[in-house]
Amino acid sequence: MESWDEDAVRARIREMAARDPRECFGAHTHRYELAPRLSEAEIRAFEESHGIDLPMWYRSFAAEVGNGPAGPCQGLMPLTVPRPEAGEEWAVDGEWQKDRLPGRLAEPFPLAEPGRIGAPADALTRGTLMLTEQGCGMFIRLVLNGPRAGEVWQIDPDWGGFIPVSPGFRTWYPDWLENP
């Protein structure tokens, strides 16, 4: 397996920050900062407590690069601890907490195909982990199990659709690094 180059990722994020005085969408939230990496023990404890195996590239990112937040949209949500916010509650905080409810991440991902689905968003997002908020209640989620495991999907509850946006975290995150 090819691993992440932490130095290259952090250097690219520093370049992005130098060129963008927080004008890029979401930069005011993630501030082009990466939290420290997670230890193998922390990642394994998360997986065991939720009865899942994280997709390889997301798992290796948390272990080799960092635990969020610099990333697409409003920033990459941390895996293990809630993001501290300065007195402002976002929908993203509720999504983060909902994902940590017992058994939720281990449930089967209910969709085989993308599209408009009449089910409530809560029913559709089981078996996925929220990566970031795009704004206006749209979220980017990582599929954790089933035939679509590892794919990155976007859910828009107002439109009612849930569609794949990337074949995996290994493509999705570097795409942001190249095209913020």
C-alpha positions as CSV (number, residue, x, y, z in Angstrom):
1,M,0.0,0.0,0.0
2,E,1.2,3.5,-0.9
3,S,1.1,5.7,2.2
4,W,0.4,9.4,2.6
5,D,3.3,11.8,2.5
6,E,2.5,13.9,5.6
7,D,5.2,16.5,4.8
8,A,3.9,17.0,1.3
9,V,0.2,17.3,2.5
10,R,1.2,19.8,5.2
11,A,3.4,21.8,2.8
12,R,0.5,22.0,0.3
13,I,-1.9,23.1,3.0
14,R,0.6,25.8,4.1
15,E,0.8,27.0,0.4
16,M,-2.9,27.1,0.2
17,A,-3.1,29.2,3.4
18,A,-0.5,31.6,2.2
19,R,-2.4,32.3,-1.0
20,D,-5.9,32.4,0.6
21,P,-6.5,34.8,3.5
22,R,-9.5,32.8,4.5
23,E,-11.5,33.7,1.5
24,C,-12.0,30.2,0.2
25,F,-15.3,28.7,1.3
26,G,-14.9,27.0,4.7
27,A,-11.4,28.3,5.4
28,H,-12.8,30.3,8.3
29,T,-13.7,27.0,9.9
30,H,-10.7,24.8,9.2
31,R,-8.1,27.6,9.1
32,Y,-5.8,25.5,7.0
33,E,-4.7,23.6,10.1
34,L,-4.3,19.9,10.7
35,A,-4.7,18.3,14.1
36,P,-2.1,15.8,15.2
37,R,-2.2,12.3,13.9
38,L,-4.1,9.6,15.7
39,S,-2.2,6.6,17.2
40,E,-3.0,3.1,16.1
41,A,-4.5,2.5,19.5
42,E,-6.9,5.4,19.2
43,I,-8.0,4.3,15.7
44,R,-8.4,0.7,16.7
45,A,-10.4,1.7,19.9
46,F,-12.7,3.8,17.7
47,E,-13.2,0.9,15.2
48,E,-13.8,-1.6,18.0
49,S,-16.2,0.6,19.9
50,H,-18.3,1.0,16.7
51,G,-17.9,-2.5,15.3
52,I,-16.3,-1.3,12.0
53,D,-13.1,-1.3,10.0
54,L,-12.5,2.2,8.6
55,P,-11.7,2.3,4.9
56,M,-7.9,1.9,4.4
57,W,-7.2,5.4,2.9
58,Y,-9.2,7.3,5.5
59,R,-7.7,5.3,8.3
60,S,-4.2,5.8,7.0
61,F,-4.8,9.5,6.6
62,A,-5.8,9.8,10.3
63,A,-2.7,7.8,11.3
64,E,-0.2,9.4,9.0
65,V,-1.3,12.9,8.4
66,G,-3.9,14.2,10.9
67,N,-7.3,14.1,12.5
68,G,-8.9,17.0,10.5
69,P,-9.8,19.8,10.2
70,A,-8.1,21.2,7.1
71,G,-10.1,19.9,4.2
72,P,-12.8,20.4,1.7
73,C,-15.9,22.5,2.4
74,Q,-16.2,23.4,6.1
75,G,-13.2,21.2,6.9
76,L,-12.7,17.5,7.6
77,M,-14.4,16.4,10.8
78,P,-12.2,14.8,13.4
79,L,-12.7,11.1,14.0
80,T,-12.3,10.9,17.7
81,V,-13.2,14.2,19.5
82,P,-15.7,16.8,18.6
83,R,-14.5,19.9,17.0
84,P,-14.4,22.9,19.4
85,E,-16.4,25.8,18.2
86,A,-16.6,29.3,19.6
87,G,-20.1,29.2,21.0
88,E,-21.7,28.5,17.6
89,E,-23.7,25.3,17.1
90,W,-23.9,24.0,13.6
91,A,-25.9,21.2,12.0
92,V,-22.5,19.5,11.6
93,D,-22.2,19.0,15.3
94,G,-25.4,17.1,15.5
95,E,-24.4,14.9,12.6
96,W,-21.0,14.2,14.2
97,Q,-22.7,13.1,17.4
98,K,-25.4,11.1,15.6
99,D,-22.6,9.1,13.8
100,R,-21.2,8.1,17.2
101,L,-24.5,6.5,18.5
102,P,-24.0,2.8,19.3
103,G,-24.3,0.6,16.3
104,R,-25.0,3.3,13.8
105,L,-21.8,3.1,11.9
106,A,-21.9,-0.7,11.7
107,E,-25.3,-0.8,10.2
108,P,-25.5,-1.8,6.5
109,F,-25.3,1.1,4.0
110,P,-28.9,1.0,2.6
111,L,-28.2,2.0,-1.0
112,A,-27.0,0.0,-3.9
113,E,-27.4,2.8,-6.4
114,P,-27.4,6.6,-6.1
115,G,-30.4,8.8,-6.7
116,R,-33.5,10.4,-5.4
117,I,-34.7,8.5,-2.4
118,G,-38.0,9.1,-0.5
119,A,-36.5,7.9,2.8
120,P,-35.5,10.4,5.5
121,A,-31.8,11.3,5.4
122,D,-31.3,9.6,8.8
123,A,-32.2,6.3,7.3
124,L,-30.0,6.8,4.3
125,T,-26.8,7.7,6.2
126,R,-26.6,4.6,8.4
127,G,-23.3,2.8,7.7
128,T,-21.6,6.1,6.6
129,L,-19.3,8.5,8.4
130,M,-19.8,12.3,7.9
131,L,-16.6,13.8,6.5
132,T,-17.6,17.4,6.1
133,E,-20.5,19.8,5.6
134,Q,-20.9,21.5,2.3
135,G,-23.3,24.1,3.6
136,C,-27.1,24.4,3.4
137,G,-27.5,21.0,5.1
138,M,-25.6,19.0,2.5
139,F,-23.0,16.6,3.8
140,I,-20.1,14.6,2.3
141,R,-20.1,11.1,3.8
142,L,-17.7,8.1,3.7
143,V,-19.4,4.7,3.1
144,L,-18.2,2.2,5.7
145,N,-19.6,-1.1,4.6
146,G,-21.2,-3.1,1.8
147,P,-20.3,-3.1,-1.9
148,R,-19.9,0.7,-1.8
149,A,-17.5,0.7,1.1
150,G,-14.8,3.3,0.8
151,E,-16.7,5.5,-1.6
152,V,-17.4,9.2,-0.8
153,W,-21.0,10.3,-1.3
154,Q,-22.9,13.6,-1.1
155,I,-26.3,13.8,0.5
156,D,-28.7,16.7,-0.1
157,P,-31.8,16.2,2.1
158,D,-33.7,19.1,0.4
159,W,-33.2,17.5,-3.0
160,G,-33.6,14.0,-1.6
161,G,-30.5,12.7,-3.4
162,F,-27.5,10.7,-2.2
163,I,-24.9,10.4,-4.9
164,P,-21.2,9.2,-5.2
165,V,-18.8,12.1,-5.6
166,S,-15.5,10.2,-5.4
167,P,-14.3,6.6,-5.6
168,G,-12.6,7.0,-2.3
169,F,-10.9,9.2,0.3
170,R,-7.5,8.7,-1.5
171,T,-9.0,10.6,-4.5
172,W,-11.3,13.0,-2.8
173,Y,-8.9,14.6,-0.4
174,P,-6.0,15.1,-2.9
175,D,-8.5,16.6,-5.4
176,W,-9.2,19.3,-2.8
177,L,-5.5,19.9,-2.3
178,E,-5.1,20.5,-6.0
179,N,-8.4,22.4,-6.6
180,P,-9.6,24.1,-3.4
